[in-house]
Amino acid sequence: MSGRRRRHHGQVEHLSTAALEAGLDEVRDSPSDGGTVELIVRRPAVDEREVLAEGALDADAGLVGDTWPVRGSTRTKDGSPHPGMQLTVMNSRAALLVARDPGRRMLAGDQLYVDLDISPANLSAGTRLALGSAVIEVTDQPHLGCAKFAARFGTDALRLVNSRTGRELRLRGLNARIIGSGTVRPGDVIRKLPADHLVALTRSRGRPGGTPPARAGGPPAASPAW
């Protein structure tokens, strides 16, 4: 699972609001299901990014090797890491739109970059996704842009991702938790799990983090939607 570790570097000219809005149709055209994992990035330290050929998603530790377990949260009473913010997922088309250079997408700070419609209309809180041999669940925790996002991609990009349109498309991304440990690789297919599969999944595991399903790229017999 070793990858390329990089600190933030390199600058490009930031796009204007008009130029960013002109690229939104490409984001809207993202597949509603059957999308793919495009990039896996962990944060081994502050301002460091490591691109992975394979990521281990652990129901307790998050993306193995990432700093989520030691990052405090203002949204928890004791300041501990928020379980509903264990994993962040960003639309890869939106990431490319603001980054302009594929090599700069990782600067957004998310762990998974996916070619998938991640809007709330398509992935409401509680939606479960199979990717690789892992299963994640979309949470209700908002994921918005901050000062670091503006510094890396421009103030117009920050305003857009935090705007009404930006929230409707989840341009900044979504928060998720891992409910089925497993591995994920670039190119893995992402499948929304149907309601009947969710019931079987919960009963078979008994608790989050149980035995993961087969890799999402395969045709598991338990799910008629696949």
N, C-alpha and C positions, 0 to 999 in steps of 0.2 A: 504494500500500500504506500510505499515511499513515493514522494513527488517532488516537484520543483518548489523550493521555498524562496519567496521574494518579499522584499520590502517595497512599500509604495514608491514608485518613481515614474517619471515620464509625464508630460503634460500635452494635452491637445486643446485646440480651440473649442470652447464650450458652445453648444448649439443654443440658438434663441428659442423663445417659446413657440414662435411660428414654425420654425424648423422641426422642433420636437413634436408639435401637434400634427405636422404633415406625415410623421412616421407612425402615428397611432393605428392606422388601418392595418398595418403589418402586424402589430401586436394583437389587434382584434381577430385576425385570421388564425391565431394559434388554435390547434386542435382541442376540442372539448374533452376528448378521451383518446387513449392510445398515443399520447405524446411520448417524448423521449427525454432522458437525462442528458444534458449537454455538457455540464461541467460540475465537478465536485471539488470543493475548496474547504480546507480547514484552517483555523487560525491558531497556530502553535504559540503565538505570543502577540502582544499588542502591536498593531501595524505590520504584522507579517501574514502572508498568505502562502499556502502550500497546495498546489494543484495535485489531485490524486488520480491515479489510474483505477483505483478501487477504494471505496470507503466502507468502513464497518460502522453500521448504525446499531447502537446499543440502547435498549430501553431505559437503562439507568444512567449511562454515561454520555448519551448523545452520539455525535459523530466522534468516534474514538480518535484521540489526539487533539481534539479541538478544546478551546479554553472555556466552553460553556459551563462545565462543572465548577469552575472557580470564579466565574463572573457573577457578581452580586446583581440584584435587581431591586429597583425602587418599588416594584409592584408586589413584592412579598413582604409580609409583616416583619420578618427577621432579616431581610436583606439577602436571603439565600437565592441561588439561581431559580428562575421561574420555570416550573415544569411545563407550562404551556408555551414557553419560548425556547424549547430545547433545540429546535432546528428551524432555520429560516430558509424559505424557498422563494426564488425570484424568477419571473418569466425571462427566458434568455433573450427574447427579442427586445423586451423593454431594457434589459441590461445593455445590449449592444447599441440601442438607440441613444442612451445617455453617455455611454462610454466611448462610442464611435470606433474604437479599436478593440477587437476581440480579446486581446491580451490585457485590457484594462477592466474587463467585466468584473473580475475578482475583487476589484477595489470597493465594490458595493458592500462587501462584508458578509454576504450570505454564503451558506454552505452548499446549497443545491441550486443550479440554474437549469431550468427545464423549458422545453418547447411544449407548453401546455397552457390552456386558458385557465388562469388561477383566479379569475374574478369571483367575487362572492356569489354572483348569479350561477356560476358553474360549480364552484367548490365552497359550499356553505360550511360553517363551523360544524364539526362532527363528521365531515366526509372523510372516508378512509381511502388511502391510495396504496396500491401494491407497486413497488418498484424494486427491481432486482429480487432478492429473497426477503426483503424487509417490508413492513407495513407502517405507514405513518398516518396520523390523524390531524386534520386541520383544526386549529383552536380558534377561540374568539378573541385572542389577544391582538390588538392592532399593531401594524408594523409600518412606521412612518419615517420619512427622511429627517435628517438632523444636520447640524453644522458640518460634520465631516462629509456628508453626502454632497453638500453644496460646494465644499472646498475641492472635491474630486471631480464633480460633474457640472458645477455651475449653479447659480442661484435660480435661474429659470427652470432647470431640471428639478430642483428642490420644490419650487412652487407648484410645478405640474404634478409631481407624484403625490403631493399633499393636498391637491385640489379635489373638488368633487369628482371630476372625471378620473383623476388619478386613483382615488379610492374605489370608484366603481370598477376600475380595471385591475385594482391592486398592483399598480405600477411599481410600487416600492417592494412588494412581495407579501408573503404571509408567514405566520408563525405556525409551527406544528410540533407535535410530540411523537415519539417513536413508540408504537405499541407492539411491534413485532420485530425483534432483532434480526439482522441479516446483513448482507453485503449488497452494494450497489456500484455499478460501473457506468461510465459514459456510454450512451447508446442503448441502455436498458429501457424497455418500454414501460410506460406508466399507465396503470389501469385503475379506474374508479371501481371500488368494490360495491356490488349491489347489496341492497338491504338484506336479502335472504342469506347472502354470504357473511354479512356482519354478524348475524345471530349465530351461525355455525362457528364462526371464528371465535366469538366470545365464549361460547360454551366449551369449545375444545381446549381453549387455553386456561380458562379459569381466572387468569390475571394477565395484565399486560406484560409483554416480554417473554411470552412462552415460545413454543416451537414455531418458527417462521414457515410460511408456505413456500412452494416452489418458486423459482425466479419468475418475475412477471412476464418475461418474454415468452414463456412456454404456455401451453394450453391446459391449465388445471381443470380437471373434470368437475370440480365442485362448483364452478361458476358458469352457469349457462350463458351469461353475457359475454364470456370469452370465446 
